[in-house]
């Protein structure tokens, strides 16, 4: 189609990840004509294809391996698991195909036109899409930029060697390396390190700072770090990787710690040191969209960029790089461009690290309160006092409440333990509804469940937890 006869749309969404397709579907539900542009063959973005979904599938599969190995102490013994990588990959890919196909079907039913190709802004109202059949021009009233992010890979580590992986390649499971180095102790490195350790790799993790999951609540990190130290061959702190090079069928890695250099050989290296926005080659220079010093698109509380016609959501705007944050921002952006008075500033975004044990939190953390000089009161309930945790053989957890002095209103909830990601939503709802510790304590929870730890944590604040003896709060 020539540029003189562009397709018209009320809204064009660039990127079909959990933010992009949520925005497209919501706008269509509100009666807008929507075009969704995605350059990859399968819809769903990084989350579905190379992030949240495949990593959680592999974590579940390898959890079964771990369970089979530790069950002997319960009197149940299994033979050593036999790993068929081809079948494991096929099972994982089947999940992705089913979900991606589901998104495409939902788009069709909503009347959302999906255009496959790379989008490029000609100006603030025109998007050029390079498709397999040629160029297509879309003239739009508004656009939402939801192109996501990619793993950061410094030039010094980019050897053009498949043995140096980012999270994208690591999820392909080409092989189970005997010796794996994980560079970076954040949540992605920990999750994928857990997968490979369970499959049989000897995993060494190096972290440039003094702790794993830097910046998170130390109380919640502690059980995760202890489990990682047991699963991995070694975890080294305050270590910087300065150089990598190909050495036969291995990677030679130069590390520095306390001024000393050390060389080691690994079969594969996973570089997991953060993510960067996918903002290059989009034609943003032809619009008024502004970016910060790290390349992230700048937006206001309505997710609107410096260009009034263009909004941006998800990883591309920085902050917590979470699928559900992108989905929430999608709704804010759509409601803003349809005239609603909305804001994403006060959105309550829970976060989960799917390690073993899991770590989840929502709202204010104790460490963040201390950094901001916000007075808080804290209640803790160790899972060693939970009957359900003991029946699951998982007493290594902790539930924690952050409360406002005087009002006893919940400001934050943190959980470390088995299934923490499934439990944290009660904390999010309690904070959203303005609940107090008393409200949580007086809400009857079924027994025996891990959800009881939230109730008993609130009870412990008053010194009345049934399964934990504490001095009664006056």
ROGU-133602 format. One record per residue (C-alpha): residue in one letter; z, x, y. Coordinates in steps of 0.5 Angstrom, whole numbers, plus 500, padded with zeros to 3 digits. Example, Ala and Ser with C-alpha at 12.3 -4.5 7.8 and 13.67 -1.06 7.14 Angstrom:
A516525491;S514527498;
***
This chain:
X500500500;X498503507;X503504512;X500498516;X502493511;X509494509;X514490505;X519486509;X526486507;X533483510;X536489507;X534495503;X539499499;X538506497;X541508491;X543504485;X550506483;X556502483;X556502491;X549500492;X548495486;X554492489;X552491496;X545489494;X548483489;X553481494;X547481500;X543477495;X548472493;X549471501;X542469501;X539475504;X532478501;X534485498;X530491496;X534496492;X531503491;X533508486;X529514484;X532515477;X529511471;X536508469;X540504474;X547505475;X548512479;X552518477;X558513475;X554510469;X549516468;X553522469;X560521471;X565515469;X562511463;X560517459;X566521460;X570516458;X566514452;X567521450;X574521452;X576515447;X572518442;X576525442;X582521443;X581519436;X580526434;X587528437;X590522434;X588524427;X591531428;X598529430;X599523425;X601527420;X608527423;X608520422;X606521414;X599519415;X594525414;X587525415;X582530413;X579535419;X574530423;X567532422;X563532428;X556530428;X554531436;X547528435;X550521433;X556522438;X550523443;X546517441;X553512441;X554515448;X547513450;X547507447;X553505452;X549507458;X542504456;X546497455;X550497462;X543500465;X539494462;X545489464;X544491471;X537491472;X537484469;X543482474;X538484479;X532480476;X537474476;X539475483;X532476486;X533483488;X527487488;X528494484;X523499487;X523506483;X522512487;X525517492;X526514499;X525517506;X527514512;X520514517;X525511523;X531507523;X527501521;X522504516;X523507509;X518510505;X518510498;X515515493;X513511487;X509513481;X503509483;X503511490;X507510497;X510504499;X513502506;X519498507;X520495514;X528492514;X533489518;X538493516;X539499510;X545501506;X545508504;X549509497;X545515494;X552518492;X553526490;X552532486;X557537483;X557543487;X555549484;X555556489;X549560489;X553566486;X554561479;X547558479;X544563474;X538558472;X542559465;X544552461;X550556459;X553555466;X554547466;X556542471;X559536469;X552533468;X550538463;X557538460;X556531458;X550532454;X554535449;X548540447;X553544443;X561545442;X562552444;X567557441;X569560448;X569555454;X571557461;X573551466;X573553473;X577549477;X583545475;X581538478;X580532475;X573533472;X575539469;X581537466;X577531463;X572535460;X576540458;X580535454;X574533451;X571540449;X578542446;X579536442;X572538439;X574545437;X572549443;X577554445;X578552453;X581557458;X582554465;X582558471;X584555478;X584558485;X591555487;X598555484;X597548480;X593543477;X590537481;X592540487;X595535492;X597530488;X604528486;X608534482;X612529479;X606525476;X602532475;X607535471;X606531464;X599532465;X599539466;X604540460;X599537455;X593541458;X597547457;X598545449;X591543448;X588549452;X588556450;X590558457;X591556464;X591561469;X593560476;X591563483;X585566480;X578567483;X572567479;X567572484;X561573479;X557571473;X552574470;X548573463;X549577458;X545576451;X547569449;X554569453;X556569460;X560575463;X565572468;X568577473;X575574475;X580576481;X587575481;X593579485;X587584487;X586586480;X579584477;X577582470;X571581466;X571576460;X565573456;X564566454;X559562450;X559557456;X562556463;X563549466;X564549474;X568544476;X570545484;X568539487;X562535489;X557535495;X553529498;X546528496;X543527504;X538532504;X530530504;X532523506;X529523513;X536522516;X533526522;X528521524;X534516525;X541516529;X545518523;X550523524;X553528519;X560532519;X560539518;X561538510;X554534510;X558527509;X555521513;X560519519;X561512519;X566507523;X571502520;X565497518;X561503514;X556503520;X553510522;X551512529;X545508527;X546501528;X541499523;X544503518;X550503514;X553508509;X558507503;X561511497;X561519496;X556520501;X561518506;X566523503;X574521502;X576519495;X569519491;X571513486;X566508484;X571502486;X572505493;X564505493;X564498491;X569496496;X565499502;X559495499;X562489501;X565491507;X558493509;X555487507;X560483511;X559487517;X552486517;X552479516;X557478522;X564478519;X570482523;X572486517;X574493516;X575498510;X581502514;X586498510;X583498504;X588500498;X584504493;X588506486;X586512483;X586514476;X585521472;X583520465;X586526462;X591525456;X596523459;X593519464;X595519471;X594514476;X597512483;X596507489;X598507496;X603512499;X605518495;X612522495;X608528497;X604525502;X610521505;X613528506;X607531509;X607526514;X614525516;X615518513;X622516511;X621513504;X626512498;X624513491;X625510484;X623513477;X623511470;X622516465;X618513459;X623516454;X627510455;X621505453;X621503447;X614501447;X612508449;X616511443;X612506438;X606509441;X609516440;X608517448;X615518451;X611523456;X610518461;X613517468;X613511473;X615512480;X616507486;X615509493;X619504497;X620503505;X628504507;X631498509;X626493507;X625495500;X617494500;X613497496;X609503499;X606506493;X606506486;X605512481;X604512473;X603518469;X602516461;X598513456;X594507459;X596509466;X589507469;X590500466;X597499469;X596501476;X593495478;X600491478;X602496483;X596495487;X597488487;X604488489;X603493495;X597488497;X602482497;X607486500;X612485494;X619489494;X623492489;X627486488;X620482487;X618487482;X625487478;X625480478;X618479475;X619478467;X615483463;X613482456;X617486451;X615491448;X610493453;X609499457;X608494463;X616494463;X616501466;X614498472;X620492472;X625497470;X623502475;X625497480;X631495477;X633503477;X633503484;X638498484;X642501478;X641496474;X636498469;X637496462;X635502458;X637507464;X644508466;X644510473;X650509479;X649502482;X646502488;X651499494;
***
